[in-house]
Amino acid sequence: MTLWADADSLSPGVRDLCARRGGKQLTETEVIEVIFVAAKKIPLLPTDGCKSICVAKPDNADDYIIANAKPGDIIVTRDIPLASRALQAGLHALNDRGTIWTADSVRERLSIRDQMESLRQAGLAPMAGGGSFGKKELSAFANALEKTIQLCQKQFTRSG
């Protein structure tokens, strides 16, 4: 199984949590590989099972991940359209704040995002901000990641 990180916008804490999963046993024969994909060089913890791929532009990271991920892999991204594409491709998707995406939650979030963008363009809503990111969000992400990995283990065991 591979954990793919759309790494351009992830916090260092989230990147470190993902990196620590690299090289860990998923099953007796399966190890978790972690691949960070970004348009810039990403500083990584020196761990086994991790690598970084640098693409030409940020939008290329999404295409690279979708083209190379296999059903059952996990995608970590803040990018809701990428999460939607990932789910359509049979991948698991979660964001860095601990939301495990489903087809329904992504569809709802895309609708809200599009509506807010229309309001911003009309000058009726403020520009989007990233919001604060602290220990609470990092803990929620760690819990969501473990839950998703456990789900993958169960699926791998049933299909293997």
SEZA-410404 format. One record per residue: x, y, z of N, C-alpha, C, CB in turn; residue number from 1. Coordinates in Angstrom, 2 decimals, padded with zeros to 5 digits. Glycine has a CB too. Layout:
N
+---------+---------+---------+---------+---------+---------+---------+---------+---------+---------+---------+---------+-----+
:   neast :  nnorth :     nup :  caeast : canorth :    caup :   ceast :  cnorth :     cup :  cbeast : cbnorth :    cbup : pos :
+---------+---------+---------+---------+---------+---------+---------+---------+---------+---------+---------+---------+-----+
:       X :       Y :       Z :       X :       Y :       Z :       X :       Y :       Z :       X :       Y :       Z : NUM :
...
+---------+---------+---------+---------+---------+---------+---------+---------+---------+---------+---------+---------+-----+
END
This chain:
160
+---------+---------+---------+---------+---------+---------+---------+---------+---------+---------+---------+---------+-----+
:   neast :  nnorth :     nup :  caeast : canorth :    caup :   ceast :  cnorth :     cup :  cbeast : cbnorth :    cbup : pos :
+---------+---------+---------+---------+---------+---------+---------+---------+---------+---------+---------+---------+-----+
:  000.83 : -001.17 :  000.00 :  000.00 :  000.00 :  000.00 :  000.88 :  001.24 :  000.00 : -000.95 :  000.00 :  001.20 :   1 :
:  000.41 :  002.26 : -000.68 :  001.15 :  003.51 : -000.74 :  000.31 :  004.63 : -000.16 :  001.55 :  003.83 : -002.19 :   2 :
:  000.94 :  005.45 :  000.63 :  000.36 :  006.66 :  001.16 :  000.93 :  007.80 :  000.33 :  000.65 :  006.85 :  002.70 :   3 :
:  000.06 :  008.45 : -000.46 :  000.47 :  009.55 : -001.34 :  000.13 :  010.86 : -000.65 : -000.23 :  009.45 : -002.73 :   4 :
:  001.10 :  011.76 : -000.55 :  000.86 :  013.06 :  000.07 :  001.00 :  014.15 : -000.99 :  001.83 :  013.31 :  001.25 :   5 :
: -000.07 :  014.90 : -001.19 : -000.06 :  016.09 : -002.03 :  000.60 :  017.16 : -001.15 : -001.56 :  016.53 : -002.53 :   6 :
:  001.92 :  017.23 : -001.22 :  002.73 :  017.84 : -000.16 :  002.95 :  019.34 : -000.26 :  004.02 :  017.20 : -000.13 :   7 :
:  002.56 :  020.00 : -001.32 :  002.83 :  021.43 : -001.44 :  002.25 :  022.25 : -000.29 :  002.28 :  021.93 : -002.74 :   8 :
:  001.07 :  021.89 :  000.20 :  000.44 :  022.73 :  001.21 :  000.32 :  022.06 :  002.59 : -000.92 :  023.12 :  000.74 :   9 :
:  000.91 :  020.90 :  002.76 :  000.79 :  020.23 :  004.05 :  001.75 :  020.83 :  005.07 :  001.06 :  018.73 :  003.90 :  10 :
:  001.30 :  020.88 :  006.31 :  002.15 :  021.41 :  007.38 :  003.30 :  020.44 :  007.66 :  001.32 :  021.67 :  008.66 :  11 :
:  004.40 :  020.95 :  008.20 :  005.52 :  020.06 :  008.55 :  005.11 :  018.94 :  009.51 :  006.66 :  020.87 :  009.17 :  12 :
:  004.20 :  019.23 :  010.43 :  003.75 :  018.20 :  011.37 :  003.04 :  017.05 :  010.69 :  002.85 :  018.80 :  012.40 :  13 :
:  002.20 :  017.37 :  009.73 :  001.48 :  016.34 :  008.97 :  002.47 :  015.55 :  008.12 :  000.38 :  016.97 :  008.07 :  14 :
:  003.40 :  016.26 :  007.47 :  004.42 :  015.55 :  006.68 :  005.22 :  014.59 :  007.56 :  005.38 :  016.56 :  006.00 :  15 :
:  005.59 :  015.02 :  008.76 :  006.35 :  014.16 :  009.66 :  005.55 :  012.93 :  010.08 :  006.79 :  014.94 :  010.90 :  16 :
:  004.27 :  013.12 :  010.39 :  003.42 :  011.97 :  010.75 :  003.33 :  010.97 :  009.61 :  002.01 :  012.45 :  011.15 :  17 :
:  003.15 :  011.48 :  008.40 :  003.10 :  010.59 :  007.23 :  004.43 :  009.86 :  007.06 :  002.75 :  011.40 :  005.94 :  18 :
:  005.52 :  010.60 :  007.16 :  006.85 :  010.01 :  006.95 :  007.13 :  008.89 :  007.95 :  007.93 :  011.08 :  007.06 :  19 :
:  006.67 :  009.05 :  009.17 :  006.90 :  008.01 :  010.20 :  006.19 :  006.71 :  009.87 :  006.44 :  008.51 :  011.56 :  20 :
:  005.17 :  006.76 :  009.02 :  004.47 :  005.54 :  008.62 :  005.24 :  004.76 :  007.55 :  003.06 :  005.87 :  008.11 :  21 :
:  006.15 :  005.43 :  006.86 :  006.92 :  004.79 :  005.80 :  007.75 :  003.64 :  006.32 :  007.81 :  005.80 :  005.12 :  22 :
:  007.69 :  002.52 :  005.63 :  008.46 :  001.34 :  006.00 :  007.81 :  000.48 :  007.07 :  009.79 :  001.76 :  006.47 :  23 :
:  006.69 :  000.90 :  007.62 :  005.99 :  000.13 :  008.67 :  005.21 : -001.01 :  008.04 :  005.04 :  001.06 :  009.49 :  24 :
:  005.12 : -002.10 :  008.77 :  004.39 : -003.28 :  008.30 :  002.90 : -003.01 :  008.28 :  004.69 : -004.49 :  009.19 :  25 :
:  002.27 : -003.36 :  007.18 :  000.82 : -003.30 :  007.05 :  000.26 : -004.70 :  007.34 :  000.39 : -002.80 :  005.63 :  26 :
:  000.89 : -005.69 :  006.74 :  000.58 : -007.10 :  006.98 :  001.93 : -007.82 :  007.02 : -000.39 : -007.72 :  005.85 :  27 :
:  001.90 : -009.14 :  007.09 :  003.15 : -009.89 :  007.11 :  004.00 : -009.65 :  005.87 :  002.86 : -011.37 :  007.25 :  28 :
:  003.35 : -009.41 :  004.75 :  004.09 : -009.25 :  003.50 :  004.03 : -007.85 :  002.91 :  003.58 : -010.22 :  002.50 :  29 :
:  003.19 : -006.98 :  003.46 :  002.96 : -005.65 :  002.88 :  003.51 : -004.56 :  003.80 :  001.46 : -005.43 :  002.63 :  30 :
:  004.27 : -003.65 :  003.19 :  004.86 : -002.52 :  003.91 :  004.26 : -001.23 :  003.35 :  006.43 : -002.51 :  003.78 :  31 :
:  004.11 : -000.22 :  004.20 :  003.58 :  001.06 :  003.76 :  004.71 :  001.88 :  003.13 :  002.93 :  001.84 :  004.94 :  32 :
:  004.48 :  002.30 :  001.90 :  005.40 :  003.21 :  001.23 :  004.75 :  004.59 :  001.25 :  005.72 :  002.75 : -000.25 :  33 :
:  005.53 :  005.62 :  001.54 :  005.02 :  006.99 :  001.57 :  005.71 :  007.78 :  000.46 :  005.24 :  007.66 :  002.98 :  34 :
:  004.91 :  008.42 : -000.38 :  005.45 :  009.23 : -001.48 :  004.88 :  010.63 : -001.38 :  005.12 :  008.59 : -002.86 :  35 :
:  005.78 :  011.59 : -001.23 :  005.41 :  013.00 : -001.19 :  005.57 :  013.56 : -002.60 :  006.28 :  013.79 : -000.16 :  36 :
:  004.52 :  014.18 : -003.13 :  004.56 :  014.75 : -004.47 :  004.32 :  016.25 : -004.32 :  003.49 :  014.08 : -005.43 :  37 :
:  005.24 :  017.05 : -004.87 :  005.14 :  018.50 : -004.73 :  005.87 :  019.20 : -005.87 :  005.70 :  018.96 : -003.37 :  38 :
:  005.59 :  020.48 : -006.03 :  006.27 :  021.29 : -007.04 :  007.51 :  021.95 : -006.46 :  005.31 :  022.36 : -007.60 :  39 :
:  007.84 :  021.62 : -005.23 :  009.06 :  022.14 : -004.59 :  009.70 :  021.02 : -003.79 :  008.74 :  023.38 : -003.68 :  40 :
:  010.95 :  021.18 : -003.50 :  011.65 :  020.17 : -002.69 :  011.07 :  020.19 : -001.28 :  013.19 :  020.43 : -002.66 :  41 :
:  010.68 :  019.03 : -000.79 :  010.07 :  018.91 :  000.52 :  011.09 :  018.32 :  001.50 :  008.78 :  018.02 :  000.46 :  42 :
:  011.39 :  019.03 :  002.59 :  012.31 :  018.47 :  003.59 :  011.61 :  017.31 :  004.31 :  012.77 :  019.56 :  004.61 :  43 :
:  012.28 :  016.16 :  004.35 :  011.69 :  014.97 :  004.95 :  012.53 :  014.46 :  006.11 :  011.53 :  013.88 :  003.91 :  44 :
:  011.85 :  013.80 :  007.04 :  012.57 :  013.07 :  008.07 :  013.29 :  011.91 :  007.38 :  011.60 :  012.56 :  009.21 :  45 :
:  014.48 :  011.57 :  007.83 :  015.17 :  010.42 :  007.21 :  014.57 :  009.11 :  007.71 :  016.69 :  010.47 :  007.52 :  46 :
:  013.58 :  008.59 :  006.99 :  012.94 :  007.33 :  007.35 :  012.92 :  006.39 :  006.17 :  011.51 :  007.57 :  007.87 :  47 :
:  012.86 :  005.11 :  006.47 :  012.73 :  004.10 :  005.41 :  011.33 :  004.16 :  004.82 :  013.04 :  002.68 :  005.95 :  48 :
:  011.22 :  003.80 :  003.58 :  009.92 :  003.69 :  002.96 :  009.32 :  005.02 :  002.51 :  008.99 :  003.04 :  003.88 :  49 :
:  010.12 :  006.09 :  002.48 :  009.63 :  007.40 :  002.05 :  010.45 :  007.90 :  000.88 :  009.67 :  008.42 :  003.21 :  50 :
:  009.76 :  008.59 : -000.02 :  010.48 :  009.28 : -001.08 :  009.70 :  010.52 : -001.47 :  010.70 :  008.36 : -002.29 :  51 :
:  010.37 :  011.40 : -002.17 :  009.77 :  012.65 : -002.60 :  009.90 :  012.76 : -004.12 :  010.43 :  013.87 : -001.90 :  52 :
:  008.83 :  013.21 : -004.76 :  008.84 :  013.41 : -006.20 :  008.52 :  014.88 : -006.45 :  007.81 :  012.46 : -006.93 :  53 :
:  009.36 :  015.52 : -007.24 :  009.18 :  016.93 : -007.56 :  008.62 :  017.04 : -008.97 :  010.53 :  017.71 : -007.44 :  54 :
:  007.48 :  017.73 : -009.10 :  006.84 :  017.93 : -010.40 :  007.01 :  019.39 : -010.81 :  005.33 :  017.54 : -010.34 :  55 :
:  006.73 :  019.70 : -012.07 :  006.99 :  021.03 : -012.62 :  006.11 :  022.12 : -012.00 :  006.78 :  021.02 : -014.11 :  56 :
:  004.81 :  021.85 : -011.82 :  003.87 :  022.84 : -011.29 :  002.97 :  022.17 : -010.26 :  003.02 :  023.49 : -012.43 :  57 :
:  002.42 :  022.95 : -009.30 :  001.55 :  022.35 : -008.28 :  000.42 :  021.50 : -008.85 :  000.97 :  023.43 : -007.42 :  58 :
: -000.21 :  021.94 : -009.93 : -001.32 :  021.17 : -010.50 : -000.85 :  019.82 : -011.06 : -001.99 :  021.96 : -011.60 :  59 :
:  000.43 :  019.71 : -011.40 :  000.96 :  018.45 : -011.91 :  000.99 :  017.37 : -010.82 :  002.36 :  018.65 : -012.48 :  60 :
:  001.06 :  017.77 : -009.56 :  001.10 :  016.80 : -008.46 : -000.19 :  015.97 : -008.46 :  001.28 :  017.52 : -007.09 :  61 :
: -001.32 :  016.62 : -008.64 : -002.61 :  015.91 : -008.66 : -002.62 :  014.85 : -009.76 : -003.77 :  016.89 : -008.87 :  62 :
: -002.23 :  015.25 : -010.96 : -002.23 :  014.32 : -012.09 : -001.25 :  013.17 : -011.87 : -001.88 :  015.05 : -013.39 :  63 :
: -000.09 :  013.48 : -011.30 :  000.92 :  012.44 : -011.04 :  000.37 :  011.41 : -010.05 :  002.23 :  013.07 : -010.48 :  64 :
: -000.24 :  011.89 : -008.98 : -000.78 :  010.98 : -007.97 : -001.86 :  010.09 : -008.58 : -001.35 :  011.77 : -006.77 :  65 :
: -002.82 :  010.67 : -009.28 : -003.91 :  009.89 : -009.86 : -003.38 :  008.88 : -010.88 : -004.94 :  010.82 : -010.52 :  66 :
: -002.38 :  009.27 : -011.65 : -001.83 :  008.37 : -012.68 : -001.06 :  007.20 : -012.08 : -000.92 :  009.15 : -013.62 :  67 :
: -000.51 :  007.36 : -010.88 :  000.37 :  006.34 : -010.32 : -000.19 :  005.57 : -009.13 :  001.63 :  006.97 : -009.93 :  68 :
: -001.23 :  006.08 : -008.50 : -001.82 :  005.39 : -007.36 : -002.64 :  004.19 : -007.81 : -002.70 :  006.35 : -006.54 :  69 :
: -002.72 :  003.21 : -006.93 : -003.49 :  001.99 : -007.21 : -004.70 :  001.95 : -006.27 : -002.61 :  000.71 : -007.03 :  70 :
: -005.80 :  001.31 : -006.70 : -006.95 :  001.20 : -005.81 : -006.53 :  000.66 : -004.44 : -008.03 :  000.30 : -006.43 :  71 :
: -007.05 :  001.29 : -003.39 : -006.70 :  000.91 : -002.03 : -005.63 :  001.79 : -001.42 : -006.23 : -000.51 : -002.01 :  72 :
: -004.90 :  002.55 : -002.25 : -003.91 :  003.49 : -001.72 : -004.61 :  004.63 : -001.01 : -002.99 :  004.03 : -002.85 :  73 :
: -003.86 :  005.39 : -000.22 : -004.39 :  006.52 :  000.54 : -003.78 :  007.81 : -000.01 : -004.08 :  006.36 :  002.06 :  74 :
: -004.63 :  008.82 : -000.17 : -004.20 :  010.14 : -000.61 : -004.44 :  011.12 :  000.54 : -004.96 :  010.59 : -001.92 :  75 :
: -003.41 :  011.90 :  000.89 : -003.57 :  012.98 :  001.86 : -003.48 :  014.28 :  001.09 : -002.48 :  012.91 :  003.01 :  76 :
: -004.57 :  015.07 :  001.13 : -004.60 :  016.31 :  000.36 : -005.58 :  017.30 :  000.96 : -004.97 :  016.02 : -001.08 :  77 :
: -005.27 :  018.58 :  000.77 : -006.22 :  019.65 :  001.09 : -007.09 :  019.96 : -000.13 : -005.47 :  020.94 :  001.56 :  78 :
: -006.72 :  019.45 : -001.26 : -007.34 :  019.75 : -002.55 : -008.60 :  018.89 : -002.72 : -006.34 :  019.51 : -003.72 :  79 :
: -009.76 :  019.53 : -002.64 : -011.02 :  018.79 : -002.71 : -011.26 :  018.17 : -004.08 : -012.18 :  019.71 : -002.36 :  80 :
: -010.96 :  018.87 : -005.20 : -011.10 :  018.19 : -006.49 : -010.20 :  016.94 : -006.60 : -010.78 :  019.16 : -007.62 :  81 :
: -008.99 :  016.99 : -006.03 : -008.13 :  015.80 : -006.04 : -008.76 :  014.70 : -005.20 : -006.72 :  016.15 : -005.51 :  82 :
: -009.31 :  015.04 : -004.05 : -009.97 :  014.03 : -003.22 : -011.11 :  013.37 : -003.99 : -010.51 :  014.67 : -001.90 :  83 :
: -011.87 :  014.17 : -004.74 : -012.97 :  013.64 : -005.54 : -012.43 :  012.67 : -006.60 : -013.75 :  014.79 : -006.21 :  84 :
: -011.39 :  013.08 : -007.31 : -010.79 :  012.21 : -008.34 : -010.27 :  010.92 : -007.71 : -009.65 :  012.94 : -009.08 :  85 :
: -009.67 :  011.05 : -006.52 : -009.11 :  009.88 : -005.83 : -010.21 :  008.88 : -005.50 : -008.37 :  010.30 : -004.55 :  86 :
: -011.31 :  009.36 : -004.95 : -012.41 :  008.46 : -004.60 : -012.98 :  007.78 : -005.84 : -013.52 :  009.24 : -003.88 :  87 :
: -013.09 :  008.52 : -006.93 : -013.60 :  007.94 : -008.18 : -012.66 :  006.85 : -008.70 : -013.77 :  009.03 : -009.24 :  88 :
: -011.37 :  006.95 : -008.36 : -010.39 :  005.96 : -008.82 : -010.23 :  004.79 : -007.84 : -009.05 :  006.64 : -009.03 :  89 :
: -011.07 :  004.73 : -006.81 : -010.99 :  003.62 : -005.85 : -009.93 :  003.80 : -004.79 : -010.73 :  002.36 : -006.59 :  90 :
: -009.53 :  005.05 : -004.56 : -008.53 :  005.35 : -003.55 : -009.21 :  005.87 : -002.29 : -007.51 :  006.39 : -004.08 :  91 :
: -008.48 :  005.87 : -001.19 : -008.96 :  006.48 :  000.05 : -008.40 :  007.90 :  000.08 : -008.54 :  005.66 :  001.33 :  92 :
: -009.18 :  008.84 :  000.63 : -008.70 :  010.22 :  000.68 : -009.04 :  010.84 :  002.03 : -009.33 :  011.06 : -000.46 :  93 :
: -008.08 :  011.60 :  002.56 : -008.32 :  012.35 :  003.78 : -007.56 :  013.66 :  003.70 : -007.90 :  011.55 :  005.03 :  94 :
: -008.01 :  014.64 :  004.49 : -007.29 :  015.90 :  004.49 : -006.44 :  016.01 :  005.74 : -008.27 :  017.09 :  004.39 :  95 :
: -005.67 :  017.07 :  005.82 : -004.71 :  017.23 :  006.92 : -005.37 :  017.65 :  008.22 : -003.66 :  018.23 :  006.55 :  96 :
: -006.68 :  017.81 :  008.24 : -007.40 :  018.18 :  009.46 : -008.21 :  017.01 :  010.01 : -008.32 :  019.36 :  009.20 :  97 :
: -008.04 :  015.84 :  009.39 : -008.68 :  014.64 :  009.93 : -010.01 :  014.26 :  009.30 : -008.87 :  014.81 :  011.35 :  98 :
: -010.37 :  014.90 :  008.21 : -011.60 :  014.52 :  007.51 : -011.29 :  013.37 :  006.57 : -012.20 :  015.73 :  006.73 :  99 :
: -011.99 :  012.26 :  006.76 : -011.89 :  011.14 :  005.83 : -012.99 :  011.36 :  004.80 : -012.04 :  009.71 :  006.57 : 100 :
: -012.59 :  011.59 :  003.56 : -013.54 :  011.95 :  002.53 : -014.35 :  010.75 :  002.06 : -012.83 :  012.58 :  001.36 : 101 :
: -015.63 :  011.01 :  001.82 : -016.52 :  010.05 :  001.17 : -017.06 :  010.75 : -000.08 : -017.69 :  009.58 :  002.14 : 102 :
: -017.69 :  010.00 : -000.95 : -018.26 :  010.61 : -002.16 : -019.25 :  011.71 : -001.79 : -018.96 :  009.54 : -003.05 : 103 :
: -020.09 :  011.47 : -000.77 : -021.08 :  012.47 : -000.35 : -020.43 :  013.70 :  000.25 : -022.04 :  011.86 :  000.65 : 104 :
: -019.44 :  013.51 :  001.14 : -018.83 :  014.68 :  001.79 : -018.02 :  015.51 :  000.79 : -017.93 :  014.23 :  002.94 : 105 :
: -017.38 :  014.87 : -000.16 : -016.64 :  015.62 : -001.18 : -017.60 :  016.39 : -002.07 : -015.77 :  014.66 : -002.04 : 106 :
: -018.69 :  015.77 : -002.48 : -019.68 :  016.44 : -003.33 : -020.24 :  017.67 : -002.61 : -020.82 :  015.45 : -003.72 : 107 :
: -020.56 :  017.52 : -001.34 : -021.09 :  018.64 : -000.55 : -020.04 :  019.75 : -000.42 : -021.53 :  018.15 :  000.85 : 108 :
: -018.81 :  019.38 : -000.11 : -017.74 :  020.37 :  000.07 : -017.42 :  021.09 : -001.25 : -016.48 :  019.70 :  000.63 : 109 :
: -017.44 :  020.37 : -002.36 : -017.23 :  021.00 : -003.66 : -018.32 :  022.03 : -003.96 : -017.19 :  019.93 : -004.77 : 110 :
: -019.56 :  021.69 : -003.63 : -020.67 :  022.59 : -003.86 : -020.50 :  023.87 : -003.03 : -022.01 :  021.90 : -003.52 : 111 :
: -020.14 :  023.72 : -001.77 : -019.91 :  024.87 : -000.89 : -018.75 :  025.71 : -001.39 : -019.65 :  024.42 :  000.55 : 112 :
: -017.68 :  025.04 : -001.79 : -016.50 :  025.74 : -002.30 : -016.84 :  026.56 : -003.55 : -015.38 :  024.74 : -002.62 : 113 :
: -017.58 :  025.96 : -004.45 : -017.96 :  026.66 : -005.68 : -018.87 :  027.85 : -005.38 : -018.66 :  025.69 : -006.66 : 114 :
: -019.82 :  027.65 : -004.47 : -020.72 :  028.75 : -004.10 : -019.93 :  029.89 : -003.44 : -021.83 :  028.23 : -003.16 : 115 :
: -019.00 :  029.58 : -002.54 : -018.20 :  030.62 : -001.89 : -017.32 :  031.35 : -002.91 : -017.32 :  030.00 : -000.77 : 116 :
: -016.80 :  030.63 : -003.88 : -015.98 :  031.26 : -004.92 : -016.82 :  032.26 : -005.72 : -015.36 :  030.19 : -005.86 : 117 :
: -018.05 :  031.89 : -006.04 : -018.94 :  032.81 : -006.75 : -019.22 :  034.06 : -005.91 : -020.27 :  032.11 : -007.10 : 118 :
: -019.44 :  033.87 : -004.63 : -019.68 :  035.02 : -003.74 : -018.43 :  035.90 : -003.63 : -020.11 :  034.52 : -002.33 : 119 :
: -017.26 :  035.29 : -003.56 : -016.00 :  036.07 : -003.50 : -015.82 :  036.88 : -004.78 : -014.78 :  035.14 : -003.28 : 120 :
: -016.08 :  036.27 : -005.92 : -015.94 :  036.97 : -007.19 : -016.91 :  038.14 : -007.31 : -016.14 :  036.01 : -008.35 : 121 :
: -018.06 :  038.02 : -006.67 : -019.04 :  039.09 : -006.68 : -018.76 :  040.13 : -005.58 : -020.45 :  038.52 : -006.51 : 122 :
: -017.71 :  039.88 : -004.78 : -017.37 :  040.81 : -003.70 : -018.26 :  040.68 : -002.49 : -017.43 :  042.21 : -004.20 : 123 :
: -018.97 :  039.57 : -002.36 : -019.91 :  039.37 : -001.26 : -019.38 :  038.49 : -000.14 : -021.15 :  038.77 : -001.79 : 124 :
: -018.18 :  037.98 : -000.29 : -017.58 :  037.14 :  000.74 : -016.08 :  037.43 :  000.79 : -017.85 :  035.62 :  000.47 : 125 :
: -015.47 :  037.29 :  001.97 : -014.03 :  037.54 :  002.07 : -013.23 :  036.44 :  001.38 : -013.61 :  037.65 :  003.55 : 126 :
: -011.99 :  036.74 :  001.08 : -011.09 :  035.75 :  000.48 : -010.92 :  034.59 :  001.45 : -009.71 :  036.38 :  000.12 : 127 :
: -010.71 :  033.41 :  000.91 : -010.56 :  032.22 :  001.75 : -009.24 :  032.28 :  002.50 : -010.62 :  030.94 :  000.89 : 128 :
: -009.28 :  031.80 :  003.72 : -008.08 :  031.71 :  004.53 : -007.88 :  030.27 :  004.96 : -008.16 :  032.65 :  005.76 : 129 :
: -006.66 :  029.93 :  005.33 : -006.36 :  028.56 :  005.72 : -006.83 :  028.19 :  007.11 : -004.91 :  028.33 :  005.63 : 130 :
: -007.11 :  029.20 :  007.96 : -007.50 :  028.90 :  009.33 : -006.29 :  028.44 :  010.13 : -008.59 :  027.82 :  009.36 : 131 :
: -006.48 :  028.35 :  011.41 : -005.36 :  027.95 :  012.26 : -005.15 :  026.44 :  012.20 : -005.59 :  028.40 :  013.72 : 132 :
: -003.93 :  026.05 :  012.46 : -003.59 :  024.63 :  012.46 : -002.70 :  024.38 :  013.67 : -002.88 :  024.19 :  011.11 : 133 :
: -003.18 :  023.57 :  014.59 : -002.42 :  023.31 :  015.81 : -002.49 :  021.86 :  016.23 : -002.91 :  024.19 :  016.92 : 134 :
: -002.28 :  021.63 :  017.52 : -002.25 :  020.28 :  018.07 : -003.56 :  019.53 :  017.88 : -001.90 :  020.32 :  019.54 : 135 :
: -004.68 :  020.24 :  018.01 : -005.99 :  019.60 :  017.86 : -006.15 :  019.03 :  016.45 : -007.12 :  020.62 :  018.16 : 136 :
: -005.79 :  019.84 :  015.45 : -005.91 :  019.40 :  014.06 : -004.93 :  018.28 :  013.74 : -005.68 :  020.58 :  013.11 : 137 :
: -003.72 :  018.38 :  014.28 : -002.71 :  017.33 :  014.06 : -003.15 :  016.01 :  014.68 : -001.34 :  017.75 :  014.65 : 138 :
: -003.74 :  016.09 :  015.86 : -004.26 :  014.88 :  016.52 : -005.41 :  014.28 :  015.72 : -004.72 :  015.21 :  017.95 : 139 :
: -006.31 :  015.12 :  015.21 : -007.42 :  014.63 :  014.40 : -006.89 :  013.95 :  013.14 : -008.39 :  015.78 :  014.03 : 140 :
: -005.86 :  014.54 :  012.53 : -005.27 :  013.93 :  011.33 : -004.66 :  012.57 :  011.68 : -004.19 :  014.86 :  010.72 : 141 :
: -003.89 :  012.51 :  012.77 : -003.25 :  011.24 :  013.16 : -004.29 :  010.15 :  013.37 : -002.40 :  011.43 :  014.44 : 142 :
: -005.39 :  010.49 :  014.04 : -006.46 :  009.51 :  014.26 : -007.11 :  009.07 :  012.96 : -007.52 :  010.09 :  015.19 : 143 :
: -007.37 :  010.01 :  012.07 : -007.99 :  009.68 :  010.78 : -007.05 :  008.81 :  009.94 : -008.36 :  010.97 :  010.00 : 144 :
: -005.76 :  009.12 :  009.97 : -004.78 :  008.33 :  009.21 : -004.75 :  006.90 :  009.73 : -003.38 :  008.97 :  009.30 : 145 :
: -004.69 :  006.72 :  011.04 : -004.67 :  005.37 :  011.61 : -005.95 :  004.61 :  011.26 : -004.50 :  005.43 :  013.15 : 146 :
: -007.08 :  005.28 :  011.34 : -008.36 :  004.65 :  010.99 : -008.35 :  004.20 :  009.54 : -009.53 :  005.61 :  011.25 : 147 :
: -007.85 :  005.04 :  008.64 : -007.81 :  004.71 :  007.22 : -006.84 :  003.57 :  006.95 : -007.42 :  005.95 :  006.39 : 148 :
: -005.69 :  003.58 :  007.61 : -004.72 :  002.48 :  007.45 : -005.32 :  001.17 :  007.94 : -003.41 :  002.79 :  008.23 : 149 :
: -006.03 :  001.19 :  009.06 : -006.68 : -000.02 :  009.56 : -007.72 : -000.53 :  008.57 : -007.33 :  000.24 :  010.93 : 150 :
: -008.47 :  000.38 :  007.96 : -009.44 :  000.00 :  006.94 : -008.73 : -000.68 :  005.76 : -010.24 :  001.22 :  006.47 : 151 :
: -007.61 : -000.11 :  005.35 : -006.83 : -000.70 :  004.25 : -006.32 : -002.08 :  004.62 : -005.65 :  000.21 :  003.87 : 152 :
: -005.87 : -002.25 :  005.86 : -005.39 : -003.56 :  006.32 : -006.50 : -004.60 :  006.20 : -004.88 : -003.48 :  007.77 : 153 :
: -007.71 : -004.24 :  006.65 : -008.84 : -005.17 :  006.57 : -009.16 : -005.52 :  005.13 : -010.08 : -004.57 :  007.26 : 154 :
: -009.17 : -004.51 :  004.26 : -009.46 : -004.75 :  002.85 : -008.38 : -005.61 :  002.20 : -009.59 : -003.42 :  002.09 : 155 :
: -007.12 : -005.35 :  002.55 : -006.01 : -006.12 :  001.99 : -006.10 : -007.58 :  002.46 : -004.65 : -005.50 :  002.41 : 156 :
: -006.42 : -007.79 :  003.73 : -006.52 : -009.14 :  004.28 : -007.66 : -009.90 :  003.60 : -006.75 : -009.08 :  005.80 : 157 :
: -008.79 : -009.23 :  003.36 : -009.92 : -009.90 :  002.70 : -009.61 : -010.24 :  001.25 : -011.17 : -009.01 :  002.77 : 158 :
: -008.89 : -009.34 :  000.55 : -008.62 : -009.59 : -000.86 : -007.36 : -010.42 : -001.08 : -008.48 : -008.27 : -001.60 : 159 :
: -006.49 : -010.46 : -000.09 : -005.23 : -011.18 : -000.25 : -005.38 : -012.59 :  000.08 : -004.15 : -010.60 :  000.59 : 160 :
+---------+---------+---------+---------+---------+---------+---------+---------+---------+---------+---------+---------+-----+
END
